[in-house]
Every structure is written in C-alpha cells, then in structure tokens.
Amino acid sequence: MGRLTLRLPDTLHQQLISLAQEEGISLNQLIVYALTRQVTLAYTVRPLPETAVQQQTSAYTALLQNLGQASFEEVRAVLDEREMAYSERTLNTEVVQLLRERIMEAGMLGADETT
C-alpha cells in the first residue's frame, strides 16, 4: 500500500475531520473514499447529448449509403487500414449483461436496445 504526505489548508482539514467523524470513519478512510470516487468518475458510462447521437446516426446512415456503392477493392482497402482491437479477458457475456442492466437502471438505454 502506498503512502502519501499531503498538505491541506486548515479549513479543509477541519472539514474533512468533521465529515469523517459524522460518518464514523477515520480521516484516512474518508480521503481514500473521496479519491476513489473521483477517479472512478472517469470510467463511468455517461449518456451522449442528443445532438451527438443525431450526428452519429447521420454519419452511420451516410456510411451505409456509401458502402452500397463501394467496389470490393475499396471495401478491402478500408478494412485493411482499420485498427485491430482485442477484447479484454474480463469482458465476458456476464459483464456485458451487468453493464446493460446498469445502463437500463440509469435510464440511458431503451428496453429494445438490450438485446
């Protein structure tokens, strides 16, 4: 476990002590919790603004229309240039289903989009 020495303004230090006392936990536990919560926000699934969804839908529709007119050689050239992505070992069907359920609970996905 790592160790960190941190200088805080006195008022912030007192506020953190008060919060920790109210929660019945140590100051260290409170700070670890607060930092963990802040860091995990970067990894939280968030809904896109409606304008972004509309832009992606338009771009996708345009792509589909253009693909219908592309020759086999053009399609092969595009596929050859794409970046390979490998799935994460921990990303299995159970994890995907759990993510879908959480998204549904947050109201970010319609029931017809869960399949």
N, C-alpha and C positions, 0 to 999 in steps of 0.2 A: 504494500500500500504506500502511496506517495505521501509526501509531507510538504506543506506549503505555509510559509510565513506571509501574513498579509497585514498591511497597514490600512486601517479604516478610520474615517473621520469619527470622532467621539459620538456624535449624534446617531450615525448609522449603527455603530457598535451597540449603543444602548437600545436602539430599536430592535436589532436582531436578538439581543439578550431578552428583551421583553417578549418578543414573538416566541422564542424558544421556551420560555417559562410558561407562556399561555398554552402552548402545545404539549408541555410536559416532556420535552426532549432536550438533549444537550445542544449547545450552540453549534458544535461541530455537525451534528445530525441535521440541523436546520440548514446550515450553509451547503452541505452536500446535497440535500434535497433540492434546494433552490437552484444550485448549479446544474444538477442533473435534469431538472425540469426545463431549464432554459436551453440546454444543449439538445435535448430530445425534440424541441420545437422545430429544429432544422430538419428532422426526419419524419415529421408528421405529414400525413396526406392532407392536402388542402384543396378545396374546390377551385376551379378556374373561374374567372369572371365570365359572364355570359358572352361578352364581346370576343374573348379569346376562343371560346367554344365555337362561336359562329365563324370566326376566321379559320379555325382548323377544319370545320365542316366544309367550308367553301374550298379550301385548299385540297382537301381529300376528294371532293367531287370533281374538281378540275383535274386532279391527278388521274382519277378513274377514266374520265373522258379522254385524256391524252394517251393513256395506256392502251385504250382500244384502237388507237391509230398508230401505235408504235410497231416497228418491224421487230422480228425475232432478234436480230442483231442489236438493235437499240436497247431492247429489254435486257439482253445478255450483258451488254456493256454497263448498264446501270447496276445490275446485280453484281457484276464483278468488282465494282467500285465501292460497294457497301461495306460498312464496318461490321465485323463479326462480333456478336455479343453472346456470351456464355451465361447460362443460368447459374444462379447461386445454389450451392448444395442445400442450403436450408430453406429454399423457396420451393416447397412441395405443395401438393394439392390442398393439404390441411391448412397450411399458412395462407394460401390464396383465399380459401373459403373464409377463414377468420378475418382477413382484410376486407373481404366483401361485406361480411356481417357488420364490421365496424363502420364501413362507409355507409351502409344502409341505415344504421343507427344514427349517424350524423346527418342523414337526410340528403346525402350528396349523390345518390345513385338510385334510379328508379327500379322497381321490382323486376321489370322486364329486362334489365341490363345485368342481372346477376348470373345469368347462365353463360 
